[in-house]
Amino acid sequence: MIRSFLKICLIFTTLIASAASNGDGVAAIINGEAVTFFDILSYNRFNESQLVRKYSGKELEKKIVESRQRAVKEFIDQKIMLNEFKEKEYQIPRFIIEERIDKVIRQQAGGDRDAFKKQLKKQDISWSEYREQLTDRIAVNMMLSQFVYNNITVDDSEIREYVKAHKEELTKPGQRNLALLLLLKSGKYADKLDETAKEIVTKMQEGASFADLVKEYSEGPFKDKDGNMGWIEDKNVREECQEEVFALEKDEVSKPMTLEEGHIALFKLIDKKAPVSDPNDPQIKAYAERVLRKQKEDKTYEEYLKKLRTKNIIKDFTSE
């Protein structure tokens, strides 16, 4: 953890140095109050720690720079929403704060308040600081709910228009859940490949289950799953197998097929899903509604913050 934190700090040494001429490491000024790079680093600590786990080198530097640029904007946005909250003299009922604190403690410390306070101490966060941070987050969420999210509606006509305009994108391809029994060209049955395939067919005709035959004969990658390959889109079924596979009904097994590489394969159709292009399909309508709602939320958020920004004096040195 310490090594990751130091890595992040080193990455931003040059950024902080370049900002020094604008105010000794000051990232922004809001109504005369300085927002330092340390404030942004603290605010964005969790996001950056996740990036350190996923990336390295130049790519890590690029990702963290992008993350910090977003963090500066988010930090400023939250600050001016808090200013609006205080200016309007809104209040948060004490029980809401206590309920949120109790929920966090249950999730992160099994309900042990003392243990949770020790966790905060390790992060150099006092109980009063944490309570203030949590209260600020609740206030911001209240503002967003009242002035952004609660004002969003998506009606059926909008959904229909979206589905019509994105019909090709929203069409869900057909899928098949297949099981595979594979005999390798150069495998265990190389000297008697065709004979073994016929032997398998004979055993199935005599009542042997496909799963048992997979266990006995298959040299494929899904042997330990009774050959089950999972769901496969129709377009991903091998071309030389499509005619035979697409003709299968549920629980039917194909005849032995010689693949391009010389292997022999038998497929069993476990289940299938037809393509979906019906604009009234519930899943398609739900997806369209989510997309439209997100678009409206983003637009309403920007309009709301644009209005708030005109009421505050903001100097963002990172955007210069």
Contacts in CASP RR format, 6 or more apart in sequence:
PFRMAT RR
TARGET T0000
AUTHOR 0000-0000-0000
METHOD contacts of the structure
MODEL  1
MIRSFLKICLIFTTLIASAASNGDGVAAIINGEAVTFFDILSYNRFNESQ
LVRKYSGKELEKKIVESRQRAVKEFIDQKIMLNEFKEKEYQIPRFIIEER
IDKVIRQQAGGDRDAFKKQLKKQDISWSEYREQLTDRIAVNMMLSQFVYN
NITVDDSEIREYVKAHKEELTKPGQRNLALLLLLKSGKYADKLDETAKEI
VTKMQEGASFADLVKEYSEGPFKDKDGNMGWIEDKNVREECQEEVFALEK
DEVSKPMTLEEGHIALFKLIDKKAPVSDPNDPQIKAYAERVLRKQKEDKT
YEEYLKKLRTKNIIKDFTSE
1 49 0 8 1.000
4 49 0 8 1.000
4 52 0 8 1.000
4 53 0 8 1.000
5 45 0 8 1.000
5 49 0 8 1.000
7 52 0 8 1.000
7 60 0 8 1.000
8 41 0 8 1.000
8 48 0 8 1.000
8 49 0 8 1.000
8 52 0 8 1.000
8 64 0 8 1.000
9 41 0 8 1.000
11 60 0 8 1.000
11 61 0 8 1.000
11 64 0 8 1.000
11 65 0 8 1.000
12 37 0 8 1.000
12 41 0 8 1.000
12 64 0 8 1.000
12 68 0 8 1.000
15 37 0 8 1.000
15 65 0 8 1.000
15 68 0 8 1.000
16 25 0 8 1.000
16 37 0 8 1.000
19 25 0 8 1.000
19 26 0 8 1.000
19 27 0 8 1.000
19 37 0 8 1.000
19 317 0 8 1.000
19 318 0 8 1.000
22 317 0 8 1.000
22 320 0 8 1.000
23 34 0 8 1.000
23 317 0 8 1.000
25 36 0 8 1.000
25 37 0 8 1.000
26 34 0 8 1.000
26 35 0 8 1.000
26 36 0 8 1.000
26 37 0 8 1.000
26 317 0 8 1.000
27 35 0 8 1.000
27 36 0 8 1.000
27 37 0 8 1.000
27 39 0 8 1.000
27 40 0 8 1.000
27 72 0 8 1.000
27 316 0 8 1.000
27 317 0 8 1.000
27 318 0 8 1.000
28 34 0 8 1.000
28 35 0 8 1.000
28 72 0 8 1.000
28 75 0 8 1.000
28 76 0 8 1.000
28 314 0 8 1.000
28 315 0 8 1.000
28 316 0 8 1.000
28 317 0 8 1.000
28 318 0 8 1.000
29 35 0 8 1.000
29 313 0 8 1.000
29 314 0 8 1.000
29 315 0 8 1.000
29 317 0 8 1.000
30 76 0 8 1.000
30 79 0 8 1.000
30 80 0 8 1.000
30 83 0 8 1.000
30 312 0 8 1.000
30 313 0 8 1.000
30 314 0 8 1.000
31 83 0 8 1.000
31 312 0 8 1.000
31 313 0 8 1.000
31 314 0 8 1.000
32 313 0 8 1.000
33 79 0 8 1.000
35 72 0 8 1.000
35 75 0 8 1.000
35 76 0 8 1.000
35 79 0 8 1.000
39 75 0 8 1.000
40 68 0 8 1.000
40 71 0 8 1.000
40 72 0 8 1.000
40 75 0 8 1.000
41 48 0 8 1.000
41 68 0 8 1.000
43 71 0 8 1.000
43 74 0 8 1.000
43 75 0 8 1.000
44 67 0 8 1.000
44 68 0 8 1.000
44 71 0 8 1.000
47 67 0 8 1.000
47 71 0 8 1.000
48 64 0 8 1.000
48 67 0 8 1.000
48 68 0 8 1.000
51 60 0 8 1.000
51 63 0 8 1.000
51 64 0 8 1.000
51 67 0 8 1.000
52 60 0 8 1.000
54 63 0 8 1.000
55 63 0 8 1.000
68 318 0 8 1.000
69 318 0 8 1.000
72 316 0 8 1.000
72 318 0 8 1.000
72 319 0 8 1.000
73 316 0 8 1.000
76 314 0 8 1.000
76 316 0 8 1.000
77 305 0 8 1.000
78 136 0 8 1.000
78 140 0 8 1.000
80 305 0 8 1.000
80 308 0 8 1.000
80 309 0 8 1.000
80 311 0 8 1.000
80 312 0 8 1.000
80 314 0 8 1.000
81 139 0 8 1.000
81 140 0 8 1.000
81 143 0 8 1.000
81 144 0 8 1.000
81 305 0 8 1.000
81 308 0 8 1.000
82 136 0 8 1.000
82 139 0 8 1.000
82 140 0 8 1.000
83 308 0 8 1.000
83 312 0 8 1.000
84 143 0 8 1.000
84 308 0 8 1.000
84 311 0 8 1.000
85 139 0 8 1.000
85 140 0 8 1.000
85 142 0 8 1.000
85 143 0 8 1.000
90 139 0 8 1.000
90 142 0 8 1.000
92 135 0 8 1.000
92 138 0 8 1.000
92 139 0 8 1.000
92 142 0 8 1.000
96 138 0 8 1.000
97 131 0 8 1.000
97 134 0 8 1.000
97 135 0 8 1.000
97 138 0 8 1.000
100 134 0 8 1.000
100 138 0 8 1.000
101 131 0 8 1.000
101 134 0 8 1.000
102 111 0 8 1.000
104 116 0 8 1.000
104 134 0 8 1.000
105 111 0 8 1.000
105 112 0 8 1.000
105 113 0 8 1.000
105 116 0 8 1.000
108 116 0 8 1.000
108 119 0 8 1.000
109 115 0 8 1.000
109 116 0 8 1.000
109 119 0 8 1.000
117 127 0 8 1.000
120 126 0 8 1.000
120 127 0 8 1.000
120 130 0 8 1.000
125 133 0 8 1.000
144 301 0 8 1.000
147 300 0 8 1.000
147 304 0 8 1.000
148 297 0 8 1.000
148 300 0 8 1.000
148 301 0 8 1.000
148 304 0 8 1.000
149 297 0 8 1.000
151 300 0 8 1.000
152 293 0 8 1.000
152 296 0 8 1.000
152 297 0 8 1.000
152 300 0 8 1.000
154 289 0 8 1.000
154 292 0 8 1.000
154 293 0 8 1.000
154 296 0 8 1.000
158 292 0 8 1.000
159 285 0 8 1.000
159 288 0 8 1.000
159 289 0 8 1.000
159 292 0 8 1.000
160 279 0 8 1.000
162 288 0 8 1.000
162 291 0 8 1.000
162 292 0 8 1.000
163 170 0 8 1.000
163 279 0 8 1.000
163 284 0 8 1.000
163 285 0 8 1.000
163 288 0 8 1.000
164 279 0 8 1.000
166 288 0 8 1.000
167 277 0 8 1.000
167 279 0 8 1.000
170 277 0 8 1.000
170 284 0 8 1.000
170 287 0 8 1.000
170 288 0 8 1.000
171 275 0 8 1.000
171 276 0 8 1.000
171 277 0 8 1.000
172 273 0 8 1.000
172 275 0 8 1.000
172 276 0 8 1.000
172 277 0 8 1.000
172 281 0 8 1.000
172 283 0 8 1.000
172 284 0 8 1.000
173 233 0 8 1.000
173 234 0 8 1.000
173 235 0 8 1.000
173 275 0 8 1.000
174 233 0 8 1.000
174 234 0 8 1.000
174 272 0 8 1.000
174 273 0 8 1.000
174 274 0 8 1.000
174 275 0 8 1.000
174 276 0 8 1.000
175 231 0 8 1.000
175 232 0 8 1.000
175 233 0 8 1.000
175 234 0 8 1.000
175 272 0 8 1.000
175 273 0 8 1.000
176 231 0 8 1.000
176 232 0 8 1.000
176 234 0 8 1.000
176 237 0 8 1.000
176 245 0 8 1.000
176 269 0 8 1.000
176 271 0 8 1.000
176 272 0 8 1.000
176 273 0 8 1.000
177 228 0 8 1.000
177 229 0 8 1.000
177 230 0 8 1.000
177 231 0 8 1.000
177 232 0 8 1.000
177 269 0 8 1.000
177 270 0 8 1.000
177 271 0 8 1.000
177 272 0 8 1.000
178 228 0 8 1.000
178 229 0 8 1.000
178 230 0 8 1.000
178 232 0 8 1.000
178 237 0 8 1.000
178 245 0 8 1.000
178 267 0 8 1.000
178 268 0 8 1.000
178 269 0 8 1.000
178 270 0 8 1.000
179 210 0 8 1.000
179 211 0 8 1.000
179 214 0 8 1.000
179 222 0 8 1.000
179 226 0 8 1.000
179 227 0 8 1.000
179 228 0 8 1.000
179 229 0 8 1.000
179 267 0 8 1.000
179 268 0 8 1.000
179 270 0 8 1.000
180 214 0 8 1.000
180 218 0 8 1.000
180 220 0 8 1.000
180 222 0 8 1.000
180 227 0 8 1.000
180 229 0 8 1.000
180 265 0 8 1.000
180 266 0 8 1.000
180 267 0 8 1.000
181 200 0 8 1.000
181 210 0 8 1.000
181 213 0 8 1.000
181 214 0 8 1.000
181 217 0 8 1.000
181 218 0 8 1.000
181 220 0 8 1.000
181 227 0 8 1.000
181 265 0 8 1.000
181 266 0 8 1.000
181 267 0 8 1.000
181 268 0 8 1.000
182 218 0 8 1.000
182 219 0 8 1.000
182 220 0 8 1.000
182 263 0 8 1.000
182 264 0 8 1.000
182 265 0 8 1.000
183 189 0 8 1.000
183 193 0 8 1.000
183 196 0 8 1.000
183 197 0 8 1.000
183 217 0 8 1.000
183 218 0 8 1.000
183 219 0 8 1.000
183 263 0 8 1.000
183 264 0 8 1.000
183 265 0 8 1.000
184 190 0 8 1.000
184 219 0 8 1.000
184 220 0 8 1.000
184 263 0 8 1.000
185 193 0 8 1.000
185 261 0 8 1.000
185 262 0 8 1.000
185 263 0 8 1.000
185 264 0 8 1.000
187 219 0 8 1.000
188 219 0 8 1.000
189 196 0 8 1.000
189 217 0 8 1.000
189 219 0 8 1.000
193 264 0 8 1.000
194 256 0 8 1.000
194 264 0 8 1.000
196 217 0 8 1.000
196 264 0 8 1.000
197 256 0 8 1.000
197 264 0 8 1.000
197 266 0 8 1.000
198 256 0 8 1.000
200 213 0 8 1.000
200 217 0 8 1.000
200 256 0 8 1.000
200 266 0 8 1.000
201 255 0 8 1.000
201 256 0 8 1.000
203 213 0 8 1.000
204 210 0 8 1.000
204 213 0 8 1.000
204 253 0 8 1.000
210 226 0 8 1.000
210 253 0 8 1.000
210 266 0 8 1.000
210 268 0 8 1.000
211 226 0 8 1.000
211 227 0 8 1.000
214 222 0 8 1.000
214 223 0 8 1.000
214 226 0 8 1.000
214 227 0 8 1.000
215 223 0 8 1.000
215 226 0 8 1.000
218 227 0 8 1.000
220 227 0 8 1.000
222 228 0 8 1.000
222 229 0 8 1.000
228 270 0 8 1.000
231 273 0 8 1.000
234 242 0 8 1.000
234 246 0 8 1.000
234 275 0 8 1.000
237 245 0 8 1.000
237 246 0 8 1.000
238 259 0 8 1.000
238 260 0 8 1.000
240 257 0 8 1.000
240 259 0 8 1.000
240 260 0 8 1.000
241 254 0 8 1.000
241 257 0 8 1.000
241 259 0 8 1.000
241 265 0 8 1.000
241 267 0 8 1.000
244 254 0 8 1.000
244 255 0 8 1.000
244 257 0 8 1.000
244 267 0 8 1.000
245 254 0 8 1.000
245 267 0 8 1.000
245 269 0 8 1.000
248 254 0 8 1.000
248 267 0 8 1.000
248 268 0 8 1.000
248 269 0 8 1.000
249 269 0 8 1.000
250 269 0 8 1.000
250 270 0 8 1.000
250 271 0 8 1.000
250 272 0 8 1.000
251 268 0 8 1.000
251 269 0 8 1.000
251 270 0 8 1.000
252 268 0 8 1.000
252 269 0 8 1.000
253 266 0 8 1.000
253 267 0 8 1.000
253 268 0 8 1.000
253 269 0 8 1.000
254 265 0 8 1.000
254 266 0 8 1.000
254 267 0 8 1.000
254 268 0 8 1.000
255 266 0 8 1.000
256 264 0 8 1.000
256 265 0 8 1.000
256 266 0 8 1.000
257 264 0 8 1.000
257 265 0 8 1.000
257 266 0 8 1.000
257 267 0 8 1.000
258 264 0 8 1.000
259 265 0 8 1.000
276 283 0 8 1.000
276 284 0 8 1.000
278 284 0 8 1.000
279 285 0 8 1.000
END
